[in-house]
Amino acid sequence: MHPIQVLAVTGGKGGVGKTSISVNLSLALAQAGKRVVLMDADLGLANVDILLGVKAPRTIADVMSGDCELRDVLVETHGIKIIPASSGVQSLVNLGAGQHAGIIHAFSDLADELDVLVIDTAAGISDSVVSFVRAAQEVLVVVCDEPSSMTDAYALIKLLNRDCQVRDFRILANMTRKQEEGRLMFQRFSAVAGRFLDVNLHYAGDIPYDENLRKAGQKQRPLLDMYPGSRAADAYRRLAKEVVQWPVRTQASGHLEFFVERLVQGMN
């Protein structure tokens, strides 16, 4: 089995553009030649399918109920495959250990058909978010230049570091207004985290504020598809090139079963 890159996109709070980043980064990775599966891991408030303008006849809830296999819920669109979640299904928000493990074990059938698994987590620091994030190889933390975003991102990193021994995080500045704003934001955040946490923070770059993002959202189309020449679209393509260069583990921990093992361990 070939190594698979498992990337969790998270942010600690809502409103930082996490899902938009998950969607557009997935498209940019696909345009770079990668076979991408995007999992909507917001198990109670799904919106990946909404941003992509697709109707999902089945969702992860159908897999959990035993009505179908994971392969049956895959929706192919814009060159990627998505695993839709279910909006408003409260029972999925508080899954037990066995149910979470069941979701991830279902990926074994897909392992030979993808290069990158992107996980769009829910907002906050619930057990579900922590479980999915700690199971990934790469953790991309999205921050904006506002105090609540910084505070919540710090809380998430602290929790993952303290309770799950996660040490490496990549920080992505979103909705920046000036070219230097993202790096300055990272430097401030890194200075605080470095004083109190035993973590390695890496700057992943920034996505500039772009009015075209709102227009694309209104049309239920991804920015990269509707406005491929926009500043933000260029930034997503640059980010995808960076992600492709990130090392993928080639031993057992580089396979998708590593994601399974880490998730199950986190639930016990």
N, C-alpha and C positions, 0 to 999 in steps of 0.2 A: 504494500500500500504506500502511495506517495505521501510525503509530508503535506499537511494541510494547515494553513494559517487561520487561527481563530482569534478574531478581533472583537472585543466588546466596546461599544460606544456608550458612555455613561456621563453623568454630569452632577449628580447629587440633588438637583432641583429641576423643576419644570421650567419651560420658557427659555431655555438656552439654545434651542435649535438642534437638539440632539437627533431627533428623528430625520429632519431634513438633511443633516450631515450623513447619517447612516444611509439614506436613500441615494443621495448624490455621489457619495464616495463609492458606493457599490456600483453605480453606473460607470463611474470613471475607471474603476478597477476592471470592469468588464470590457470597456473600450481599450484598456491596456492589454487585453488578451487573456484575462483571468476568468475562470469559471466561478461565478459568485452565487452563493445562496445567502439571502438576507432573512434573518429570523426576527420577527416582531416578538420580542420577549416582554412586552408590556401586556401581561396576561389578563389584565382587566380593563384596559383602555386602549385598544388597538387603533393605530392610525397610519401604519405604513401603507396599507392598501388604499387608504383615502388619498394620501399624497401621490400615489402612483396612478390614481384614477381607475382602479380595477375592482371588479366585483368578485369576492372570494366565495365560491359556493360551499366550500368546507374550510374549517379552521382547525387549529391545534386542539380545540375542545372536542372535535369529532375523533381525533386520535386518542385523546384521553378517555373518551367514553367507549373506545373499542369498536367504533363504527367503521373505521377505515385505517389504512396505513399512512405513515407520514408522507410517503410518495404521492398519495392520492390528494393531499391538500396543497401540494406545490402549485404555484401559479407562475407561469413564465411571462415576463413582460420587460420591455426595454433592454433585452439582452441579459437579464438576471432572472433568478428564480427566488420567489419569496415564500416564506412560511407565515401565513396570516395568523394573528391572534384573534381573540373574541372580545368585542366591546361589551362591558357591563356584565360579564359573567363572574360574579364575585367568588364562586367556588374555585376559580382558577388562580385567584390572587394568593390564596393561602393553601397551596398544594403541599401535601405531605412529602416526606423524603422519597418514598417509593414512586410517587407520581412524577416528581421532578426527574428522578432517574429514568423513568419510563420515557419521558420526552426525549432525553438525550440519547438513550440507547437506540431509539428509533433512527438516529442519524447513521447508524452503521451501514444501512442499505445504500446511503448516498455517498459514502466516503470516496468511492472511486470516480465520482462525477463532479467533484468540485475542488477548487484550489484554495478558495477563501470563504470562510463562514463569518459573516458580519452579524453581530447580535446587537439589536437596538433595545437597550434595557428600559425599564420603567424609570420614572423620576423617584427621587427619595433614596432611602437606605434600608429598604425592607429586606427581609430574609431572601426573597426571590431575587432582588437586584444583586445582593452580595453573593449569592450562590452562582449566578450566571457570570458575574464579573470575575470572581476568583478562579473560575474554571477555564477562563480564556488565557491564551498565551500573551496577548497584547491588550492593554487597557488604555483606551483613548478617552481622557477626561476632558469634556468640553466646558470651557469657562467663558464668561462675558465680563466686561468691565463694570461690574456692579457689586456692592458688598455682599449681598445675599448669595450670589453665584460663587464668589470666592469662599465664603464661609461654609456653604454646603459642600463644595468640592473638597475643601480641607477636611470636613467631617467624614466624608466618604473614604478618602484616602487614609485617614487616621484609623478608621474602623477596619478597613481591609488590611492595613499594616499590622495593627495590634492583634486582631482576632484570627486573621487568615495568613499572616506572614507574607503578604504580597508586598514587594519592595520596588518594583519597576512600574512607572506610570509615564505615559506620554500625554502632554498637555497641549490642547488645541484651543487657541483663542478664536472666538466666533464674533461676528458682527463688528469687526474693528473699523474705525473711521480713518485711521492714518496708518501708513506703512509700518512705522516703528511702534505702534500701540501694542501689538500682540507680544512682541519680545519684552517690552517694558512690563506688561502685565505678568508675563511669565517670570521675569526677574523678581518682581515683588512677591509673587506667590511662592516662588522657590526659596526666597530668603526666609520667609516665615516657616515654611515646612522644614527647611534644613535645620532650623534651630531646635525643633521639637520632635521631629520624626526621623526614623532611620529608613529613609526612602531614596530612590534614585529617580529624579524627575528629568524628563527629556522634552525639549521644545519640539512640537510637531508642526509648528507653523500657525498660520491664521487664515481665516475665511473673512474677507471684507464684507461690510454691510452692502447690500445690493437690493435696491427697490424691485428688481426683477424677480427676486425670490417670492415676494408677496404676490406679484402678478401670476407667477407660475402656480402658486398654491391655490389661488382663486380658480384657476383652470383645471386643478387637480392633475397637474403635470409636473414632473421633476424639472428643476431649473436647467440641468445639464442637457435636457432634451429640448426645452422650449427656447432657452436663451444660451446656446452653446458658446457664443462669443462674448458673454458677459464677464466682468471681472471675477465674480464669484466662481463661475464655471472654470475659468483659468486656474483659480486657486485649488479647486477640487482635483483638477488634472495633475497639478503639481503635488498635491498631497498623495494622490494615488501612486505617482512615481516614487515617492518616499516610502510608502507602505510596501511596495513591491521589493524595495531594497532592504527592508527590515529582515534580519535573519530568521529563517524558519527552522525550528529544531528538526534534525534529521534522525535522531534516535527515536525510541518508542514514544517519548513525550511530544514528538512532533506530529504524531498521527492523531486522528480525530478521537481515538479511544482515550487519549490523554484528557481531552475535554470531558469525556464520560467519567473517568476515574476521579478527576478533581471535583466534579460536581457531586458525585455520590459521597465522596469523603466529606465535603462541606456540609452535607445534609445530616451526617451522622454525629 
